[in-house]
Amino acid sequence: MTGFEELGIRKELLKAVQDMGFSKPTEIQEVAIPLALQGEDIIGQAQTGSGKTVAFGIPIMESIDTRSHHPEAVVLVPTRELAVQVCTELDKLGKHMQIRTLPVYGGASINVQIERLRLGVSIVVGTPGRIMDHIERGTLRLDKVRIAVLDEADRMLDMGFIDDMDFILSKLPKKRQTMLFSATMPEEIKALSRKYMHLPQEVLVSKDEISVKEIEHTYLQIPEPRARFTAVRAYLKKHKPRLAIIFTRTKIAADNLAQGLRRNGMKAEALHGDLSQRRRDQVMQRFRQKRIQVLVASDLAARGLDICDVSHVINYHLPDEPSTYVHRTGRTGRIGKRGVAFSLALPDQMGLLGEIERFAGISIEEEELKIGKLPPARPGFNNRGFGIRNRERRQHRGRSRLGGRNNPRRESRDRSKQHSERKREQGPAPIWRSL
Ligand code: AMP
């Protein structure tokens, strides 16, 4: 492999990559940067972890006129977290060039963004919804844009942003360079590239380079859904991950699991789209600072996050799509670091595991883990330990507080007891069913 010097980039950028601690370009950087510097449109089939931000960041920095006050590059990303992350990486790259970047995403004050845009920004990195909002308000000038990047295009498609991407691309100057990065190439993305890109050069990072191959993949077959919590708890106790991300299918499952783990003495927090932006930022910051050991996340929230040192990715719920498995597990085993992915699979999901193996070209080995006996199924209880204890604690408190037979509050307590019994007969509460 060549060094960054051989890519023919300016000394400010060479110094920046040195400061960032990169000794040589990754495969996608080595191939994509020279092509992009010649002005070619690029389709990079690469996932997070391949070094693609620097691969499009360097050509952007090379083309920017630092004296201009108007945006010259627009980067579309699927999530707010990724917007912040990409901006942070671009800020590091542009450190010696005084390039101003701005992340724009929903949930943050639009007025602050408008003011920053007014003051002058060279690179705007944002989610399609908020970028469209700025275009419609006339607060984002696009006439000077010379480079457009679609980052994690397949994910933006999954999130329903295809029309927004189309709209934004249609508003950009015709004479521009476009770079599109995507881990997979669904037909809609190909169609978008045919419509808006000019003879794009395809850069396919060989699977060996993709970090998913550097990960040890394991699974545990569980007999039924209610074994999930016990299994994950046993796994975490056995492996004591330095920093783990656990993926759940739903937001409520993320909340409940994080709560259950905290009750078992672990430093766990949930991250999902129902949290306020402030809370999400707080959680992310605590995780990056390693003050949280386990981040329990829904797919949306964790997509594209680049957190160094994630040692374990756990699929509490297996994703339906093999590509999502690749996206999720790409959070660990970052360049030069080894990671572990662990998945829980129900008996009827063994076929899906096989599909994932074929799709990603990996082998998922069975994890040797004794999870012990499951608590007996008790209707109305969640069987994960934490709910039961809570309820018992409440009942115990009730007894001591209400005390003697003639206590006037006893009647009301009995009524609520009858209510709980009725509820119990009706079966488990929906909140636990969704786990
Ligand atoms: P990305 O694919 O852009 O999400 O990058 C994944 C991680 O790789 C980030 O933490 C980057 O800082 C890091 N990275 C990017 N380029 C290199 C490089 N040439 N050498 C080592 N790490 C890199």
Residues whose N, C-alpha, C, O or C-beta is under 5 A from the ligand:
A	BS01	AMP	F22 S23 K24 P25 T26 Q47 T48 G49 S50 G51 K52 T53 V54 D306 I335
